[in-house]
Amino acid sequence: MLVNLRDFPDGLADDLKAMTQRKTASAAVLQACRNYRGYVQQNNALRDEIKALRLALESQRHTMEQARMAAMHLVEACGQGDMLNG
């Protein structure tokens, strides 16, 4: 099948040739098209991983805040106990 792309930027063609390691613009565009589906799948998987990591981080931050509050209460309780005994 013949595909004719008009006004295709030279800079984009050069970038695609460098990224795909192809010598001609047509081969580079074809390789980029072949790689596209895999890149989309990889991008979606990475987005899912980022979402999971952000949720885990938020959970850890919440746990740390709870631990900080518990430590503050413990310090406060220990300090008051010294006042009563002293």
N, CA, C and O atoms as a GROMACS GRO file, in nm:
protein
  344
    1MET      N    1   0.084  -0.116   0.000
    1MET     CA    2   0.000   0.000   0.000
    1MET      C    3   0.090   0.123   0.000
    1MET      O    4   0.189   0.128   0.072
    2LEU      N    5   0.056   0.220  -0.078
    2LEU     CA    6   0.131   0.343  -0.088
    2LEU      C    7   0.066   0.447   0.003
    2LEU      O    8  -0.055   0.473  -0.005
    3VAL      N    9   0.147   0.507   0.088
    3VAL     CA   10   0.100   0.614   0.175
    3VAL      C   11   0.186   0.735   0.146
    3VAL      O   12   0.309   0.728   0.151
    4ASN      N   13   0.123   0.846   0.115
    4ASN     CA   14   0.195   0.968   0.082
    4ASN      C   15   0.165   1.070   0.192
    4ASN      O   16   0.049   1.108   0.212
    5LEU      N   17   0.268   1.114   0.261
    5LEU     CA   18   0.252   1.214   0.367
    5LEU      C   19   0.306   1.346   0.317
    5LEU      O   20   0.426   1.358   0.288
    6ARG      N   21   0.221   1.444   0.306
    6ARG     CA   22   0.263   1.575   0.261
    6ARG      C   23   0.298   1.662   0.381
    6ARG      O   24   0.243   1.645   0.490
    7ASP      N   25   0.386   1.753   0.359
    7ASP     CA   26   0.427   1.849   0.463
    7ASP      C   27   0.476   1.778   0.590
    7ASP      O   28   0.452   1.825   0.701
    8PHE      N   29   0.545   1.667   0.573
    8PHE     CA   30   0.602   1.596   0.688
    8PHE      C   31   0.731   1.669   0.728
    8PHE      O   32   0.823   1.680   0.647
    9PRO      N   33   0.738   1.719   0.851
    9PRO     CA   34   0.853   1.800   0.893
    9PRO      C   35   0.985   1.721   0.887
    9PRO      O   36   0.993   1.607   0.932
   10ASP      N   37   1.086   1.783   0.831
   10ASP     CA   38   1.218   1.719   0.821
   10ASP      C   39   1.273   1.686   0.959
   10ASP      O   40   1.332   1.580   0.979
   11GLY      N   41   1.253   1.776   1.052
   11GLY     CA   42   1.302   1.753   1.189
   11GLY      C   43   1.241   1.629   1.251
   11GLY      O   44   1.309   1.553   1.320
   12LEU      N   45   1.113   1.610   1.227
   12LEU     CA   46   1.046   1.492   1.280
   12LEU      C   47   1.099   1.365   1.213
   12LEU      O   48   1.119   1.263   1.279
   13ALA      N   49   1.120   1.372   1.085
   13ALA     CA   50   1.176   1.258   1.013
   13ALA      C   51   1.314   1.223   1.067
   13ALA      O   52   1.346   1.106   1.088
   14ASP      N   53   1.397   1.325   1.090
   14ASP     CA   54   1.531   1.301   1.145
   14ASP      C   55   1.523   1.241   1.285
   14ASP      O   56   1.598   1.150   1.318
   15ASP      N   57   1.432   1.292   1.367
   15ASP     CA   58   1.414   1.238   1.502
   15ASP      C   59   1.372   1.091   1.497
   15ASP      O   60   1.425   1.007   1.570
   16LEU      N   61   1.276   1.060   1.409
   16LEU     CA   62   1.230   0.921   1.397
   16LEU      C   63   1.341   0.829   1.347
   16LEU      O   64   1.353   0.716   1.393
   17LYS      N   65   1.420   0.877   1.255
   17LYS     CA   66   1.532   0.796   1.205
   17LYS      C   67   1.631   0.767   1.318
   17LYS      O   68   1.681   0.655   1.330
   18ALA      N   69   1.659   0.867   1.398
   18ALA     CA   70   1.751   0.847   1.510
   18ALA      C   71   1.693   0.752   1.614
   18ALA      O   72   1.763   0.664   1.665
   19MET      N   73   1.566   0.769   1.646
   19MET     CA   74   1.502   0.685   1.749
   19MET      C   75   1.485   0.541   1.704
   19MET      O   76   1.498   0.448   1.784
   20THR      N   77   1.455   0.521   1.577
   20THR     CA   78   1.429   0.385   1.529
   20THR      C   79   1.553   0.321   1.466
   20THR      O   80   1.552   0.204   1.431
   21GLN      N   81   1.658   0.400   1.453
   21GLN     CA   82   1.784   0.354   1.392
   21GLN      C   83   1.762   0.305   1.248
   21GLN      O   84   1.822   0.206   1.205
   22ARG      N   85   1.676   0.374   1.177
   22ARG     CA   86   1.650   0.346   1.036
   22ARG      C   87   1.717   0.454   0.951
   22ARG      O   88   1.735   0.567   0.996
   23LYS      N   89   1.752   0.418   0.831
   23LYS     CA   90   1.825   0.512   0.744
   23LYS      C   91   1.733   0.602   0.662
   23LYS      O   92   1.772   0.712   0.625
   24THR      N   93   1.613   0.557   0.635
   24THR     CA   94   1.521   0.637   0.554
   24THR      C   95   1.401   0.679   0.638
   24THR      O   96   1.364   0.612   0.735
   25ALA      N   97   1.343   0.790   0.600
   25ALA     CA   98   1.227   0.841   0.673
   25ALA      C   99   1.111   0.743   0.663
   25ALA      O  100   1.039   0.722   0.761
   26SER      N  101   1.091   0.684   0.546
   26SER     CA  102   0.978   0.592   0.531
   26SER      C  103   0.995   0.469   0.620
   26SER      O  104   0.898   0.423   0.680
   27ALA      N  105   1.117   0.417   0.630
   27ALA     CA  106   1.141   0.303   0.718
   27ALA      C  107   1.125   0.342   0.864
   27ALA      O  108   1.076   0.263   0.946
   28ALA      N  109   1.166   0.464   0.897
   28ALA     CA  110   1.154   0.512   1.034
   28ALA      C  111   1.007   0.529   1.074
   28ALA      O  112   0.967   0.491   1.184
   29VAL      N  113   0.928   0.584   0.985
   29VAL     CA  114   0.785   0.602   1.013
   29VAL      C  115   0.717   0.466   1.028
   29VAL      O  116   0.636   0.446   1.118
   30LEU      N  117   0.751   0.373   0.941
   30LEU     CA  118   0.694   0.238   0.949
   30LEU      C  119   0.731   0.172   1.081
   30LEU      O  120   0.646   0.110   1.145
   31GLN      N  121   0.857   0.183   1.123
   31GLN     CA  122   0.900   0.124   1.250
   31GLN      C  123   0.831   0.191   1.368
   31GLN      O  124   0.790   0.124   1.463
   32ALA      N  125   0.817   0.322   1.362
   32ALA     CA  126   0.747   0.395   1.469
   32ALA      C  127   0.602   0.348   1.480
   32ALA      O  128   0.550   0.333   1.590
   33CYS      N  129   0.539   0.326   1.368
   33CYS     CA  130   0.401   0.276   1.369
   33CYS      C  131   0.395   0.136   1.429
   33CYS      O  132   0.304   0.104   1.506
   34ARG      N  133   0.492   0.053   1.394
   34ARG     CA  134   0.496  -0.083   1.450
   34ARG      C  135   0.518  -0.080   1.602
   34ARG      O  136   0.463  -0.164   1.674
   35ASN      N  137   0.596   0.014   1.649
   35ASN     CA  138   0.626   0.023   1.792
   35ASN      C  139   0.515   0.088   1.873
   35ASN      O  140   0.510   0.074   1.995
   36TYR      N  141   0.426   0.158   1.807
   36TYR     CA  142   0.326   0.242   1.875
   36TYR      C  143   0.241   0.164   1.976
   36TYR      O  144   0.228   0.207   2.091
   37ARG      N  145   0.186   0.053   1.935
   37ARG     CA  146   0.097  -0.024   2.024
   37ARG      C  147   0.170  -0.065   2.152
   37ARG      O  148   0.115  -0.054   2.262
   38GLY      N  149   0.291  -0.113   2.136
   38GLY     CA  150   0.370  -0.152   2.253
   38GLY      C  151   0.397  -0.034   2.345
   38GLY      O  152   0.392  -0.048   2.467
   39TYR      N  153   0.426   0.081   2.286
   39TYR     CA  154   0.451   0.200   2.367
   39TYR      C  155   0.326   0.244   2.442
   39TYR      O  156   0.334   0.286   2.558
   40VAL      N  157   0.212   0.234   2.378
   40VAL     CA  158   0.086   0.270   2.444
   40VAL      C  159   0.060   0.175   2.561
   40VAL      O  160   0.023   0.219   2.670
   41GLN      N  161   0.080   0.046   2.539
   41GLN     CA  162   0.060  -0.052   2.646
   41GLN      C  163   0.157  -0.028   2.761
   41GLN      O  164   0.119  -0.034   2.878
   42GLN      N  165   0.283   0.000   2.728
   42GLN     CA  166   0.383   0.027   2.831
   42GLN      C  167   0.348   0.154   2.907
   42GLN      O  168   0.361   0.158   3.030
   43ASN      N  169   0.303   0.256   2.837
   43ASN     CA  170   0.263   0.380   2.900
   43ASN      C  171   0.147   0.358   2.996
   43ASN      O  172   0.148   0.410   3.108
   44ASN      N  173   0.048   0.281   2.954
   44ASN     CA  174  -0.067   0.252   3.040
   44ASN      C  175  -0.024   0.174   3.164
   44ASN      O  176  -0.072   0.200   3.274
   45ALA      N  177   0.066   0.077   3.146
   45ALA     CA  178   0.114  -0.002   3.259
   45ALA      C  179   0.191   0.087   3.357
   45ALA      O  180   0.177   0.072   3.478
   46LEU      N  181   0.271   0.178   3.305
   46LEU     CA  182   0.346   0.269   3.391
   46LEU      C  183   0.253   0.365   3.465
   46LEU      O  184   0.277   0.398   3.581
   47ARG      N  185   0.148   0.409   3.399
   47ARG     CA  186   0.050   0.496   3.467
   47ARG      C  187  -0.017   0.421   3.581
   47ARG      O  188  -0.037   0.477   3.689
   48ASP      N  189  -0.053   0.295   3.558
   48ASP     CA  190  -0.113   0.213   3.663
   48ASP      C  191  -0.016   0.194   3.780
   48ASP      O  192  -0.057   0.200   3.896
   49GLU      N  193   0.111   0.172   3.748
   49GLU     CA  194   0.212   0.154   3.853
   49GLU      C  195   0.230   0.283   3.933
   49GLU      O  196   0.241   0.278   4.056
   50ILE      N  197   0.233   0.396   3.865
   50ILE     CA  198   0.245   0.525   3.934
   50ILE      C  199   0.126   0.546   4.026
   50ILE      O  200   0.142   0.591   4.139
   51LYS      N  201   0.006   0.513   3.978
   51LYS     CA  202  -0.114   0.528   4.060
   51LYS      C  203  -0.105   0.441   4.185
   51LYS      O  204  -0.137   0.486   4.295
   52ALA      N  205  -0.061   0.316   4.170
   52ALA     CA  206  -0.047   0.225   4.283
   52ALA      C  207   0.059   0.276   4.381
   52ALA      O  208   0.041   0.270   4.503
   53LEU      N  209   0.170   0.326   4.328
   53LEU     CA  210   0.276   0.378   4.414
   53LEU      C  211   0.231   0.502   4.490
   53LEU      O  212   0.267   0.521   4.606
   54ARG      N  213   0.152   0.587   4.424
   54ARG     CA  214   0.102   0.706   4.493
   54ARG      C  215   0.007   0.667   4.606
   54ARG      O  216   0.009   0.728   4.713
   55LEU      N  217  -0.077   0.566   4.582
   55LEU     CA  218  -0.167   0.520   4.687
   55LEU      C  219  -0.089   0.461   4.804
   55LEU      O  220  -0.123   0.486   4.920
   56ALA      N  221   0.015   0.383   4.774
   56ALA     CA  222   0.098   0.325   4.879
   56ALA      C  223   0.169   0.435   4.958
   56ALA      O  224   0.177   0.428   5.081
   57LEU      N  225   0.219   0.535   4.888
   57LEU     CA  226   0.287   0.646   4.955
   57LEU      C  227   0.190   0.721   5.046
   57LEU      O  228   0.226   0.757   5.158
   58GLU      N  229   0.071   0.745   4.999
   58GLU     CA  230  -0.028   0.815   5.081
   58GLU      C  231  -0.062   0.732   5.205
   58GLU      O  232  -0.077   0.788   5.314
   59SER      N  233  -0.074   0.602   5.190
   59SER     CA  234  -0.100   0.514   5.304
   59SER      C  235   0.016   0.521   5.404
   59SER      O  236  -0.007   0.526   5.525
   60GLN      N  237   0.138   0.521   5.353
   60GLN     CA  238   0.255   0.529   5.441
   60GLN      C  239   0.261   0.664   5.512
   60GLN      O  240   0.297   0.671   5.630
   61ARG      N  241   0.227   0.769   5.442
   61ARG     CA  242   0.224   0.902   5.506
   61ARG      C  243   0.121   0.906   5.618
   61ARG      O  244   0.145   0.962   5.724
   62HIS      N  245   0.006   0.845   5.592
   62HIS     CA  246  -0.099   0.839   5.694
   62HIS      C  247  -0.050   0.761   5.816
   62HIS      O  248  -0.073   0.803   5.929
   63THR      N  249   0.016   0.649   5.793
   63THR     CA  250   0.069   0.568   5.903
   63THR      C  251   0.172   0.647   5.982
   63THR      O  252   0.173   0.642   6.105
   64MET      N  253   0.259   0.719   5.912
   64MET     CA  254   0.361   0.800   5.981
   64MET      C  255   0.297   0.911   6.063
   64MET      O  256   0.343   0.941   6.173
   65GLU      N  257   0.193   0.971   6.011
   65GLU     CA  258   0.123   1.076   6.087
   65GLU      C  259   0.059   1.018   6.212
   65GLU      O  260   0.064   1.079   6.318
   66GLN      N  261  -0.001   0.901   6.200
   66GLN     CA  262  -0.059   0.836   6.317
   66GLN      C  263   0.050   0.802   6.419
   66GLN      O  264   0.029   0.820   6.539
   67ALA      N  265   0.165   0.755   6.373
   67ALA     CA  266   0.276   0.723   6.463
   67ALA      C  267   0.328   0.849   6.531
   67ALA      O  268   0.362   0.847   6.650
   68ARG      N  269   0.335   0.958   6.457
   68ARG     CA  270   0.380   1.085   6.514
   68ARG      C  271   0.285   1.133   6.623
   68ARG      O  272   0.329   1.178   6.729
   69MET      N  273   0.157   1.122   6.596
   69MET     CA  274   0.057   1.164   6.694
   69MET      C  275   0.064   1.076   6.819
   69MET      O  276   0.054   1.125   6.932
   70ALA      N  277   0.081   0.945   6.800
   70ALA     CA  278   0.093   0.854   6.914
   70ALA      C  279   0.217   0.887   6.996
   70ALA      O  280   0.213   0.882   7.119
   71ALA      N  281   0.328   0.920   6.929
   71ALA     CA  282   0.450   0.957   7.000
   71ALA      C  283   0.430   1.085   7.078
   71ALA      O  284   0.480   1.097   7.191
   72MET      N  285   0.360   1.181   7.021
   72MET     CA  286   0.333   1.307   7.092
   72MET      C  287   0.249   1.282   7.217
   72MET      O  288   0.275   1.340   7.323
   73HIS      N  289   0.148   1.195   7.204
   73HIS     CA  290   0.064   1.163   7.320
   73HIS      C  291   0.146   1.093   7.427
   73HIS      O  292   0.127   1.118   7.546
   74LEU      N  293   0.235   1.005   7.386
   74LEU     CA  294   0.320   0.933   7.481
   74LEU      C  295   0.412   1.029   7.554
   74LEU      O  296   0.428   1.020   7.676
   75VAL      N  297   0.475   1.120   7.480
   75VAL     CA  298   0.562   1.219   7.543
   75VAL      C  299   0.484   1.305   7.639
   75VAL      O  300   0.530   1.335   7.749
   76GLU      N  301   0.366   1.345   7.598
   76GLU     CA  302   0.281   1.427   7.684
   76GLU      C  303   0.242   1.351   7.810
   76GLU      O  304   0.247   1.406   7.920
   77ALA      N  305   0.204   1.226   7.794
   77ALA     CA  306   0.164   1.145   7.909
   77ALA      C  307   0.283   1.123   8.003
   77ALA      O  308   0.266   1.128   8.125
   78CYS      N  309   0.400   1.100   7.949
   78CYS     CA  310   0.520   1.081   8.032
   78CYS      C  311   0.554   1.210   8.106
   78CYS      O  312   0.593   1.206   8.223
   79GLY      N  313   0.540   1.319   8.040
   79GLY     CA  314   0.571   1.449   8.102
   79GLY      C  315   0.475   1.480   8.216
   79GLY      O  316   0.517   1.531   8.319
   80GLN      N  317   0.348   1.450   8.200
   80GLN     CA  318   0.250   1.474   8.304
   80GLN      C  319   0.271   1.380   8.422
   80GLN      O  320   0.251   1.418   8.537
   81GLY      N  321   0.312   1.259   8.394
   81GLY     CA  322   0.341   1.165   8.501
   81GLY      C  323   0.455   1.214   8.588
   81GLY      O  324   0.451   1.195   8.710
   82ASP      N  325   0.556   1.275   8.529
   82ASP     CA  326   0.667   1.330   8.605
   82ASP      C  327   0.621   1.443   8.694
   82ASP      O  328   0.670   1.460   8.806
   83MET      N  329   0.525   1.522   8.645
   83MET     CA  330   0.473   1.633   8.725
   83MET      C  331   0.399   1.582   8.848
   83MET      O  332   0.410   1.638   8.957
   84LEU      N  333   0.324   1.475   8.829
   84LEU     CA  334   0.248   1.420   8.941
   84LEU      C  335   0.337   1.354   9.043
   84LEU      O  336   0.308   1.359   9.163
   85ASN      N  337   0.446   1.292   8.999
   85ASN     CA  338   0.537   1.223   9.089
   85ASN      C  339   0.643   1.316   9.147
   85ASN      O  340   0.709   1.282   9.246
   86GLY      N  341   0.659   1.431   9.089
   86GLY     CA  342   0.770   1.518   9.129
   86GLY      C  343   0.729   1.621   9.222
   86GLY      O  344   0.811   1.702   9.265
   0.00000   0.00000   0.00000
